[in-house]
């Protein structure tokens, strides 16, 4: 029993010593935890003037399309080598010639009748002169002579017959000229509907053509687009340039056009207003063969960049720098995030342009922040060059 008590006493003493050693042991020194900071990229902003470009799109269309119609009847005798689909011609060029025989005969008949009427006219004039002489032999003034005595009505009838005969000759000549179908303007053949040997009647469509002296592109503009151009009523639209771009035969190219007019109405379908851009000589027919450019064919879809107004003293920032609600993040001297509201004056695919909210030399955050919180600790991860833009 005594041995048992002794053993229990030894164990209790050992536990007591262990507990006291643990309580009296000096505590370990703790190193301070580093304050969390988000790594970001920044830039210094600088104001500058911006020449705005307004973007739009449209389809190149010919200024004039025409159905070529025969005004007389006859068999087709000749067809121009250029009267094929895609063939080009100048104003006044012969496209097609019909058999003129019937109209040549009609002209001869009209000229023969004119000669006969002229003879009758001369004969009646002689009779009128003779009648005036006979009346003078009476000793009475000519003003008292009856109209029939001077053969005045017969002379007027002869003059009317002469005028009618002259008109018939003129009409016969016009119809004879119409047997040659000529180009009304410089253009291109879009469709060929008649050929050699075919008989056509007056009113028959023989082809379709369109003008190629210039093409026009209707460009829709929204209210926001128009605000970037200023009032269309107070400016000379012919001073506005537009850069057209598109793909032709797989080649991306561009053309310099000009704004020629505003259509002056608001579309009921999309509430847009339309400006019309014009490009002269779209097929490059008037330039040297060695300097020919890629043609802008009728029907080509193009994008347009229109010269707008100039924005004064705006700040250009990347799209990633703008936070929700038109705000940007600044970094202060203590490397803390400060959020300010800004005014977006313009935007494109890469940048926002701010007119209010920033001052020259401010350092803004251009990295994505996720959920930005005012006072967030930041750590800059880029080398800044003062006064530069990205």
C-alpha positions in Angstrom: 0.0 0.0 0.0 2.8 2.3 0.9 4.5 1.5 -2.5 1.3 2.5 -4.3 1.0 5.8 -2.6 4.7 6.5 -3.4 4.2 5.8 -7.1 1.1 8.0 -7.2 3.0 10.8 -5.5 5.9 10.6 -8.1 3.5 10.8 -11.0 1.6 13.8 -9.5 5.0 15.5 -8.9 6.0 15.0 -12.5 2.7 16.4 -13.8 3.1 19.4 -11.6 6.6 20.1 -12.8 5.5 19.7 -16.5 2.6 22.1 -16.1 4.7 24.7 -14.4 7.4 24.5 -17.1 4.8 25.1 -19.8 3.3 28.0 -18.0 6.6 29.7 -17.2 8.2 29.2 -20.7 8.8 32.5 -22.6 6.5 33.1 -25.6 7.9 33.0 -29.2 8.2 36.3 -31.1 5.6 36.7 -33.9 6.7 38.5 -37.1 4.1 41.1 -38.3 1.8 39.9 -41.1 2.3 41.9 -44.4 -0.6 44.0 -45.4 -2.4 42.6 -48.5 -2.1 44.7 -51.7 -3.4 44.2 -55.3 -0.9 44.4 -58.1 -2.2 46.8 -60.8 -1.0 48.7 -63.9 -1.4 52.4 -64.1 -0.9 55.3 -66.5 -0.6 59.1 -66.3 -3.3 60.9 -68.2 -2.8 63.9 -70.5 -5.4 65.9 -72.3 -5.4 66.5 -76.0 -7.7 67.5 -78.9 -9.5 64.6 -80.7 -10.8 64.7 -84.3 -13.8 62.4 -84.0 -14.5 59.8 -86.7 -18.1 58.6 -86.9 -18.6 55.0 -88.1 -21.4 53.8 -90.4 -21.9 51.3 -93.3 -23.9 50.9 -96.5 -24.0 49.5 -100.0 -22.5 51.2 -103.1 -25.3 52.0 -105.6 -25.3 53.5 -109.0 -26.7 57.0 -109.2 -28.9 56.0 -112.2 -30.3 52.7 -113.5 -32.1 52.6 -116.8 -34.1 50.1 -118.8 -33.0 50.5 -122.4 -36.2 50.5 -124.6 -36.6 50.6 -128.3 -38.7 53.5 -129.5 -39.2 52.1 -133.0 -39.8 48.7 -134.5 -37.4 46.7 -136.6 -35.0 43.8 -136.9 -31.7 44.1 -135.0 -28.9 44.5 -137.6 -25.9 45.3 -135.4 -24.9 45.1 -131.8 -21.9 46.8 -130.2 -19.1 44.6 -129.0 -19.5 46.4 -125.6 -23.2 45.6 -125.4 -22.6 42.5 -123.1 -23.1 42.1 -119.4 -20.3 44.0 -117.7 -19.4 45.9 -120.9 -18.7 49.7 -120.5 -19.6 52.5 -122.8 -19.5 56.3 -123.0 -22.4 58.7 -123.5 -23.5 58.7 -127.1 -21.9 55.3 -128.0 -23.9 53.1 -130.4 -25.3 50.0 -128.5 -27.6 48.5 -131.1 -28.8 49.3 -134.6 -32.2 48.3 -136.1 -33.1 47.9 -139.8 -33.8 51.5 -141.0 -35.3 50.7 -144.4 -39.0 51.5 -143.4 -38.0 54.8 -141.8 -35.8 55.8 -144.7 -38.8 55.3 -147.0 -41.0 57.3 -144.6 -38.5 60.1 -144.6 -38.4 60.2 -148.4 -42.2 60.4 -148.5 -42.3 63.2 -146.0 -39.7 65.1 -148.0 -41.6 64.6 -151.2 -44.8 65.9 -149.6 -42.9 68.9 -148.3 -41.7 69.7 -151.8 -45.2 69.5 -153.1 -46.6 71.7 -150.3 -43.8 74.3 -151.0 -44.8 74.4 -154.6 -48.4 74.9 -153.7 -47.3 77.6 -151.3 -45.4 79.5 -154.0 -48.3 79.1 -156.4 -50.7 80.6 -153.8 -48.4 83.5 -153.0 -48.3 84.3 -156.7 -52.1 84.3 -156.9 -52.2 86.5 -153.8 -49.9 89.1 -155.4 -51.9 89.0 -158.6 -55.2 89.5 -156.7 -53.6 92.5 -154.9 -52.7 94.1 -158.2 -56.2 93.6 -159.6 -57.7 95.2 -156.6 -55.3 98.2 -156.9 -56.7 98.8 -160.4 -60.1 99.6 -158.9 -58.6 102.7 -157.3 -59.8 101.8 -153.8 -57.5 101.3 -150.8 -56.4 97.7 -150.1 -57.7 97.9 -146.5 -61.3 97.9 -148.0 -60.7 94.8 -150.0 -62.5 91.6 -149.0 -60.3 88.8 -147.6 -61.4 86.4 -150.4 -60.6 89.1 -153.0 -56.9 89.1 -151.8 -57.0 85.3 -151.4 -55.8 85.7 -147.8 -57.5 82.5 -146.4 -56.0 80.4 -149.2 -52.5 81.7 -148.4 -53.0 80.9 -144.7 -54.0 77.4 -145.6 -51.0 76.9 -147.7 -48.7 78.1 -144.9 -50.4 75.7 -142.5 -49.9 72.8 -145.0 -46.2 73.8 -145.3 -45.8 73.8 -141.4 -47.4 70.4 -141.2 -45.2 68.9 -143.9 -42.1 70.3 -142.2 -43.2 68.7 -138.9 -43.7 65.3 -140.7 -40.2 65.5 -142.1 -38.8 66.2 -138.7 -40.7 63.4 -137.2 -39.5 61.0 -139.9 -35.9 62.0 -139.3 -36.3 61.5 -135.5 -37.7 58.0 -136.0 -34.9 57.2 -138.4 -32.3 58.3 -135.8 -34.1 56.1 -133.2 -33.2 53.0 -135.2 -29.7 53.5 -133.6 -30.0 52.9 -129.8 -27.3 55.1 -128.1 -26.0 55.2 -124.6 -27.7 57.9 -122.6 -24.6 58.3 -120.3 -21.3 56.7 -119.4 -22.2 53.4 -117.9 -22.1 49.6 -117.8 -24.5 46.9 -119.2 -26.3 45.0 -116.4 -28.5 42.9 -118.6 -28.8 42.1 -122.4 -32.2 41.2 -123.7 -31.9 41.4 -127.5 -29.4 40.4 -130.1 -28.7 40.3 -133.9 -31.6 39.0 -135.9 -34.3 39.6 -133.3 -37.3 41.7 -134.3 -38.2 44.2 -131.7 -41.3 46.5 -131.5 -41.7 49.9 -130.1 -41.6 49.7 -126.3 -39.5 46.5 -126.2 -36.8 46.3 -123.5 -33.5 45.5 -125.1 -31.3 45.7 -122.0 -30.5 47.3 -118.7 -27.7 49.7 -117.8 -26.4 51.8 -114.9 -24.2 54.9 -114.7 -20.6 54.5 -113.6 -19.4 58.1 -113.5 -19.9 57.9 -109.7 -21.5 55.7 -107.1 -23.3 56.7 -103.9 -23.5 55.1 -100.5 -26.4 55.9 -98.1 -25.0 56.0 -94.6 -27.4 55.7 -91.6 -26.5 57.8 -88.5 -28.0 57.6 -85.0 -28.6 60.6 -82.7 -25.4 59.8 -80.9 -23.5 59.8 -84.2 -25.1 63.1 -85.2 -24.1 64.6 -81.9 -20.4 63.9 -82.9 -20.8 65.8 -86.2 -22.6 68.9 -85.1 -25.7 70.3 -86.7 -26.2 69.2 -90.3 -28.1 72.4 -91.0 -25.3 74.8 -90.1 -22.4 73.3 -92.0 -21.2 72.7 -95.5 -21.5 69.0 -96.0 -19.2 69.0 -99.1 -16.3 69.8 -96.7 -16.8 66.4 -95.0 -14.7 63.5 -96.1 -15.5 59.8 -95.6 -13.2 56.8 -95.8 -14.9 53.8 -97.3 -13.4 50.3 -96.8 -14.4 46.9 -97.9 -13.3 43.7 -99.6 -13.1 43.3 -103.4 -12.0 39.9 -104.8 -10.7 39.0 -101.3 -8.6 42.2 -101.1 -9.3 44.6 -98.3 -9.1 48.1 -99.7 -10.3 51.7 -99.1 -11.6 54.6 -101.1 -11.7 58.4 -100.3 -15.3 59.7 -100.9 -17.1 62.9 -100.0 -20.4 63.7 -98.4 -22.7 65.4 -101.0 -26.0 65.7 -99.2 -28.3 64.8 -96.3 -31.6 63.2 -97.2 -33.3 65.5 -94.7 -35.7 62.9 -93.2 -35.8 60.6 -90.2 -36.4 56.9 -91.1 -39.6 55.5 -89.5 -38.0 52.1 -89.3 -34.8 52.7 -87.4 -35.1 56.4 -86.5 -31.8 57.1 -88.3 -30.9 60.0 -90.6 -29.0 59.3 -93.8 -26.0 61.1 -95.3 -25.0 60.3 -98.9 -21.4 59.7 -99.8 -20.2 59.9 -103.4 -17.2 58.4 -105.1 -16.2 59.5 -108.6 -15.0 57.1 -111.2 -15.5 54.0 -109.1 -14.3 51.6 -111.8 -11.1 53.5 -112.4 -11.8 54.1 -116.2 -10.5 57.6 -116.2 -7.1 57.0 -114.7 -3.9 55.7 -116.3 -3.7 52.0 -116.8 -0.6 51.8 -114.6 -2.2 53.6 -111.7 -5.6 51.8 -111.7 -7.0 51.3 -108.2 -9.2 48.5 -107.0 -12.7 49.2 -108.4 -15.6 49.8 -106.0 -18.2 47.8 -107.8 -21.9 48.5 -107.6 -23.5 46.4 -104.8 -20.3 46.2 -102.7 -20.9 46.4 -98.9 -18.6 49.0 -97.3 -17.8 50.4 -93.9 -17.6 54.2 -93.6 -15.5 56.4 -91.3 -16.9 60.0 -91.5 -15.0 63.1 -90.4 -16.7 64.5 -87.3 -16.2 67.5 -85.0 -13.1 68.1 -82.8 -13.3 67.5 -79.1 -11.2 69.9 -77.1 -9.0 68.8 -74.1 -10.2 65.2 -73.6 -8.4 62.4 -71.8 -7.9 59.1 -73.7 -8.1 56.0 -71.5 -8.2 52.3 -72.4 -11.7 50.7 -72.2 -10.4 48.5 -69.3 -9.9 51.6 -67.2 -13.5 52.6 -67.0 -15.5 51.2 -64.1 -19.2 50.6 -64.0 -21.2 53.8 -63.6 -18.8 55.9 -65.6 -16.1 55.9 -62.9 -12.3 55.5 -62.9 -9.8 54.4 -60.2 -7.0 56.7 -59.1 -4.0 55.8 -57.0 -3.0 58.3 -54.4 0.3 59.1 -52.7 -0.3 56.3 -50.1 -0.9 53.7 -52.8 -4.6 53.6 -52.0 -7.5 53.3 -54.5 -9.6 56.4 -55.0 -12.7 56.2 -57.2 -14.0 59.3 -59.1 -16.9 59.9 -61.5 -16.1 61.0 -65.0 -18.0 62.1 -68.2 -17.5 60.0 -71.3 -17.5 62.3 -74.4 -16.8 59.7 -77.0 -15.8 56.0 -77.3 -14.4 53.7 -80.0 -13.4 50.1 -80.1 -10.2 50.7 -78.0 -10.6 53.8 -76.0 -12.9 56.1 -74.0 -12.5 59.8 -74.2 -13.3 61.7 -71.0 -14.2 65.4 -70.9 -14.7 65.9 -67.1 -13.5 64.2 -63.9 -9.8 64.1 -64.5 -6.9 66.6 -64.4 -3.6 66.6 -66.1 -1.0 64.2 -64.7 -3.4 62.0 -62.6 -2.4 58.4 -62.2 -5.3 56.0 -63.1 -5.6 52.3 -62.8 -6.0 50.5 -66.1 -6.0 46.9 -64.8 -9.3 45.1 -64.2 -10.2 45.4 -60.5 -13.1 43.1 -60.1 -15.0 44.7 -57.3 -13.3 48.1 -56.7 -13.4 49.3 -53.1 -12.5 52.8 -52.0 -9.2 52.7 -50.0 -8.1 49.4 -51.4 -4.3 48.9 -51.0 -2.6 48.8 -54.5 0.9 47.9 -55.7 2.0 49.4 -59.0 3.5 46.8 -61.4 4.6 49.0 -64.3 7.2 51.7 -65.2 5.5 55.0 -65.8 6.7 57.7 -68.2 5.0 60.9 -67.3 2.7 62.4 -69.9 2.4 59.3 -72.0 -0.7 57.5 -73.3 -1.0 53.8 -73.9 
